[in-house]
Amino acid sequence: MPNNIVLTFDYELFMGKDSGTLESSIINPTNLILSVLKQYNASAIFFVDTAYLAKIAVDYPSEFINISKNIFSLYEQGHSVQLHIHPQWIDAVRKKDRWQFNNYSNYRIHQSGEDEIRKMFSDGVNRLEGIISKYSGKAYRVEAFRAGGWSLQPFNKIKKSFLSNHIKYDFSVLPGFYKNNLPKHFIDYRRMKNYQSSWCFTTDPAVIEVQGEFFEIPATTFKSNLYLRALKKKYSSDKEVMGDGVGVGGEGKLKKLWYKLTNPYDFASLDYIQPEYLIRMLDRIKSNSELQFYTFVAHPKVLTPNSMESLKYLLEHYNTLSFSDIKSLVNQK
Ligand SMILES: [Zn+2]
C-alpha cells in the first residue's frame, strides 16, 4: 500500500464573475499553506496560472512584483513551480481592484490557433523561469504543465507547444472523467478507468503508449457513490473560504444533476473538505491497488479552516514526493 502522495496546488484567481484579489485569493492562503508544508517538511508542486501573470505584467507592475516575490518564495521553500494556463484571461476586464469574465469564448485553450497557443506556453514558461532566476540568481527550468479546466484534448493542437517549451510532464488528466459543456470544457478521459499513477503518451494523454514522448501524472480519481456523495456534502463547506472571488459555476441544477448521474467519478482534492471525508476518500482511493502514489489537487483560493485540517491530516499520515522524486520514479518504470 503506497504511503506516498503528490500534493499539487493550482495557484490562480477565480475565473467567474469576480476574480477576487491577489492578496486575499492567492498570496495570503498560499502563505498559510507554505507554513504548514514547512512544519511537516513536505514538498508540493504549484501550477501557476501564467495567463494572469501576462495580464498584470505591464499594466499593474506593483501587483506583478508582489506575485513574483510570492512565486519565488514557493521555490525558495523547496517547492516546484510549474505551468498552468487559463486562457480566458484574454477576455478579462478590470473593475477597480478586481477582474470580471463576461464570456467564456476563450475558456478552452483550443479556441486559440496553434501559434497563439505556442506563444502562451513560451510566454508562461519564460515568465516563471525569469521570475525565479531573477530572485535566486540560478537557472530554473519549467518542465510540467496542467491545463486550465483540465482541457488538454485534442492533444495534437498542444503537442508542438510541449515540444518547443521542454514540457515533458503533464498533470491534466482526471481518469474516468467525461465532460462536455462547450465552450467551457471538453474532456474525455473515460478510457482510463483502471489506471496507474503515471504512464507515457504521445498522441492523447488518455492513451498509454509505452515508448511515449511525454509522461502523464494524472490526478487520483475514484468512483464515487451515493453514500460517499452524502458524506462529502455533510463534511464539506464553503464557509470561511479565504479567497474573495466567485468561481465559474453557473450550470443549472438539472445540468449539475445530469453531470453527477453520468459521471460517477470524483478526484482526490482537499478543497472544502473536513478530515472526516478525507479519511473515507482515502479508503476508496486505496481500493485501486495499481497506484504507486496518490496525486491530490487543491486550490489556495478556496482554502478554509477545514481544508487546512485535512492538509495537516494528510501530512501527518503520508510522505510527500517532490517533483524530482516523481521524475525519477516515472523515468524508472
Ligand atoms: Zn486552474
Residues whose N, C-alpha, C, O or C-beta is under 5 A from the ligand:
A	BS01	ZN	D10 E12 G148 G149
